[in-house]
Each structure stands twice: as C-alpha cells, then as structure tokens.
Amino acid sequence: MTDIDTGDSTMSTSTQRTIAVFGATGTQGGAVVDALLARDVRVRALVRSPESDRSRALADRGVELARSDVDAPGTLVEALSGVDGLFFMTTPPGGVQTGDVEGETRQGIALGDAAAAAEVPQVVFSSVGGAERRSGVPHFESKRRVEEHLQGTGRPVTIIRPAFFMENFLGMRPTVEGGELVVRLPLPDDVPLQMVAVRDIGVVAARALLETDAVPAEMEIAGDERTGGEMAAAFAAHTGLPGRYEPLPLQVLDGSDDLQAMFRWFAETPAYRADIDQVRSIVGDLRDLPAWLQDADFRTEG
C-alpha cells in the first residue's frame, strides 16, 4: 500500500482529480501546489521526509504526503499510483554550485520513467528557457536531456520553460548606498533580460495539468523584459529611492562555471524568447517586475 499521509483535509474526494507534485516543499513546486489548491484539486506531494516541518505544513493545508525517493524508483511508481497528473522540476543535487548536472538528469529520467510505469495521464516538466537551443549552460543542457527522454517515452508531456526568476532578487538583493538604491548583475546594461514570477509558473503548470489544450506542448514563460537600468527604475519606484544599475564583470562568478556560462549566454545571444502576450493569455493577471515587487513586499538591505 502506498505510504500516504492524508493530513487533516476535509475536502470531498469523490469528484476531484489528484495531481502529484515533486518538489512541493520548494519555491517552484510550492507555487504549483498553491495554484492547484486554489482550483480545489487534490494534491499529492512526493516528499523524501513526510516528517519534516515543510512537509507537515503542506499536510496541514490538506495535501497528501507520499514518501518517495528518486534513488529508489519503486517508491516513485507507488507514490504515483492512481494520480491524474504529475508536475516535476529538477535541480542539480545540492544546488547549481555543485555542478552535478549528471545527477540532475538521472533525477529527471527516474521521475519520467516512474510516471510512464504508473501510466500517469499527463506530465508537466518545468525545464528552463532556451534548453532546446544548445545554450551550452550545464544546468540547461541537463534539463534538455530530461526533456528528450520524456518526449521519447511516448507518454503525454507538456514542457514549460521559465525565464530568469524574479525571486532571484531575494538572493542578489539590491543595496542602499548613500541613500541610493543600487542593482548589480553580471550583465551589460543594454541587454534586456526576460524574467518571471514563480507564482505564474505555478499558474501555467496548473492549467497544463488540468486543461491540456490550454497550454502548448512546449512553452517558454516570462512576465517581463527589462535592461539593468529598467530593473533599477522599477526597484527605485517601489522603494521611493533614487536608483542606478551597475553591471558587474563575469569574473565575480569565478568558481562557478555554470553560472558564468549562463550570464555569458544572457549577454551574447537573444537568450530567453518567451512570447509574453501568449503567456498573459494563459495567466491573465501575469506579474511584471513592479507587480512582483508589490506582491513580495520587497525590502532593500542597507
């Protein structure tokens, strides 16, 4: 029997579909959970540790917890038994800095194979914008190998490809220096960068899982496109401070060949190519950077 904890949900289960979410305790998977729960869909979170605080927080919201481990494929097949769809994304084990892109590909293949074995009717894989365009960025190429494997299974799959996450600014946060807000990225000021709010990735994924004709089989996702100076202007307008953009040299990323390759790709190619109007037709209230700043109640650090 599947090791599933149903939590304290009081929702009716007679007519609801059940969607499995891998990575539900993380930022992106959590956004998918939010979007599905908002549509009164049962969610089954595939988690390694149902006892963790983040897992229990999901259970408190009525999410089922299914113990699963990508290194034990049988647990994945069992956890996916009877679901109507699966959302998953992949990251290098331990994060991009580890460089374990082979581990990321193995993870994605294991999930794809488990979904095929469990005969999951619909799979949505969140990859990355440009994965199919031979970017040369290691953690893009690893996701491309997962895409190709999924497409080779002959099972229904939708691939969504998000652009740069607006949530990255929570880590590379602008600073206030001498009363001026300063945004810094290793990107020339005249190069526009497409970006997306993770909340909107969740909305697109939920529609792809529940309305299979609403989202193309492959789709790049962004909600805004701005140069560094335009980003700084948005932050300045939000905070009420004067702002400026300061491009950094790629050398600030020495020691991380993967991130260095990514920012080089941003600068030397058209990079992300999402059709933002198309995305807006699916999301509706698509977040641009100012809207995300408002939603996030963004604060600067002095």
Buried (B, 14 or more C-beta within 10 A) or exposed (E): EBEBBEBEBEEEEEEBBBBBBBBBBBBBBBBBBBBBBEBEBBBBBBBBEBEEEEBBEBBEBBBBBBBBBBEEBEBBBBBBBEBBBBBBBBBBBEEBEEBBBEBBBBBBBBBBBBBBBBEBBBBBBBBBBBBBBEBEBBBBBBBBBBBEBBBEBEBBBBBBBBBBBBBEBEEEBBEBEEEEBBBBBBBEBEBBBBBBBBBBBBBBBBBBBBEBEBBBEBBBBBBBBBBBBBBBBBBBEBBEBEBBBEBBEBEBBEEBEBBBBBBBBBBEBEBBBBEBEBBBEBBEEBBBBBBBBEEBEBEBEE
